[in-house]
Amino acid sequence: MRKYIGVLIFVASGFVLCSFHKTPSCDTIKNGRFHFYPTGSNGKHYIIDRKDSIQSEIDFKTYEMSVWNVNWLSDCVFYLNYKSGLSFKNDMERKAYENALIKVSITKVTDQYFTYKSLLTMGSYKQEFNDTMWFKEK
């Protein structure tokens, strides 16, 4: 009988410990620091700091910073609108950023990274991207 009680306690403690491990989900990325290495950018590194409705992006090499408004549609989908920062070549480029809309859809969240697809819209111009953001620096 003692043997069965010991096994029961061992199994029950396993269930309790497993219930404390939270599976990563979209709501875990509404706030935090992320690292972005754009595909095909020859080693560029951006640090993304997100606090729910505001996101700042810093180019790790030039330290140029931009700030974006974040509008959450759901836990896994949000829009980004340019707010401030960046150096523009001319007034037309600045206006393009001010009128740009980026829709981001989180496609997968793991313990180390999340993947997403985004749709950049600038007037009639549209471009889709797929990439990865990391929770820790690579």
C-alpha positions as CSV (number, residue, x, y, z in Angstrom):
1,M,0.0,0.0,0.0
2,R,2.8,2.4,0.9
3,K,4.3,1.7,-2.5
4,Y,1.1,2.8,-4.3
5,I,0.9,6.0,-2.2
6,G,4.5,6.9,-3.1
7,V,3.8,6.4,-6.8
8,L,0.6,8.4,-6.5
9,I,2.4,11.3,-4.8
10,F,5.2,11.2,-7.5
11,V,2.6,11.3,-10.3
12,A,0.5,14.0,-8.6
13,S,3.6,16.2,-8.1
14,G,4.5,15.9,-11.8
15,F,1.0,17.2,-12.7
16,V,1.4,20.1,-10.3
17,L,4.9,21.0,-11.7
18,C,3.7,20.8,-15.3
19,S,0.8,23.1,-14.6
20,F,3.2,25.9,-13.5
21,H,5.1,25.8,-16.8
22,K,3.4,28.3,-19.0
23,T,3.4,27.5,-22.7
24,P,4.5,30.6,-24.7
25,S,1.7,32.4,-26.4
26,C,1.1,35.7,-28.2
27,D,0.1,37.6,-25.1
28,T,3.7,37.1,-23.8
29,I,5.0,39.4,-26.4
30,K,2.9,42.5,-25.7
31,N,5.7,43.8,-23.4
32,G,9.4,43.1,-23.5
33,R,12.7,43.4,-25.3
34,F,13.3,41.6,-28.5
35,H,16.2,41.2,-30.9
36,F,15.7,41.4,-34.6
37,Y,18.2,40.3,-37.3
38,P,16.4,41.1,-40.6
39,T,16.8,38.3,-43.2
40,G,19.3,39.3,-45.8
41,S,20.6,42.4,-44.0
42,N,24.2,41.3,-43.5
43,G,24.2,41.2,-39.7
44,K,22.0,44.2,-38.9
45,H,20.7,44.0,-35.3
46,Y,17.8,45.9,-33.9
47,I,16.6,46.0,-30.3
48,I,12.9,46.3,-30.0
49,D,11.3,47.5,-26.7
50,R,7.6,47.1,-26.6
51,K,5.3,48.3,-23.8
52,D,1.8,47.4,-25.0
53,S,0.9,50.4,-27.2
54,I,4.4,51.9,-27.8
55,Q,7.3,50.2,-29.5
56,S,10.8,51.7,-29.9
57,E,13.4,50.3,-32.3
58,I,17.1,50.9,-32.0
59,D,19.6,50.0,-34.7
60,F,22.4,48.4,-32.7
61,K,25.2,49.7,-35.0
62,T,24.1,53.3,-35.6
63,Y,21.9,53.8,-32.5
64,E,19.3,55.5,-34.6
65,M,16.0,55.1,-32.9
66,S,12.3,55.1,-34.1
67,V,9.1,55.0,-32.1
68,W,5.9,53.4,-33.2
69,N,2.4,53.3,-32.0
70,V,1.0,49.7,-31.5
71,N,-2.7,49.0,-31.9
72,W,-3.6,45.5,-30.9
73,L,-6.4,43.9,-32.8
74,S,-6.0,40.6,-30.9
75,D,-3.3,38.8,-28.9
76,C,-1.6,37.8,-32.1
77,V,-2.3,40.7,-34.5
78,F,-1.4,44.4,-34.3
79,Y,-0.8,47.4,-36.4
80,L,2.3,49.6,-36.2
81,N,2.2,53.4,-37.1
82,Y,5.3,55.5,-37.2
83,K,5.4,58.1,-34.4
84,S,8.9,59.6,-34.3
85,G,12.6,59.3,-34.8
86,L,14.8,58.3,-37.9
87,S,16.7,60.4,-40.2
88,F,15.0,61.0,-43.5
89,K,16.6,61.8,-46.9
90,N,13.8,64.2,-47.8
91,D,10.3,65.3,-46.9
92,M,8.7,62.8,-49.2
93,E,10.4,59.9,-47.3
94,R,9.3,61.3,-44.0
95,K,5.7,61.6,-45.3
96,A,5.8,58.0,-46.6
97,Y,6.7,56.8,-43.1
98,E,4.0,59.0,-41.5
99,N,1.4,57.4,-43.8
100,A,2.7,53.9,-43.6
101,L,0.7,51.1,-41.9
102,I,2.3,47.8,-40.9
103,K,0.0,44.9,-40.0
104,V,1.9,42.2,-38.0
105,S,0.5,38.7,-37.4
106,I,2.3,36.4,-35.0
107,T,2.5,33.0,-36.5
108,K,4.5,31.0,-33.8
109,V,5.8,31.6,-30.3
110,T,8.5,29.5,-28.7
111,D,10.7,29.8,-25.6
112,Q,13.4,31.4,-27.7
113,Y,11.7,33.4,-30.5
114,F,8.5,34.3,-32.3
115,T,7.9,34.3,-36.0
116,Y,5.6,36.7,-37.8
117,K,4.4,37.9,-41.1
118,S,3.9,41.6,-41.8
119,L,2.2,43.6,-44.5
120,L,3.6,47.0,-45.1
121,T,1.2,49.4,-46.8
122,M,2.4,52.9,-48.1
123,G,-0.4,54.3,-50.2
124,S,-0.9,51.8,-53.1
125,Y,2.5,50.1,-52.4
126,K,2.3,46.9,-50.4
127,Q,4.9,44.4,-49.4
128,E,4.8,41.3,-47.3
129,F,7.6,40.1,-45.0
130,N,8.1,37.0,-42.9
131,D,10.8,37.0,-40.2
132,T,11.8,36.1,-36.6
133,M,12.3,38.0,-33.4
134,W,14.4,36.6,-30.6
135,F,13.9,36.9,-26.9
136,K,17.7,37.0,-26.2
137,E,20.6,38.4,-28.2
138,K,22.2,35.9,-30.6
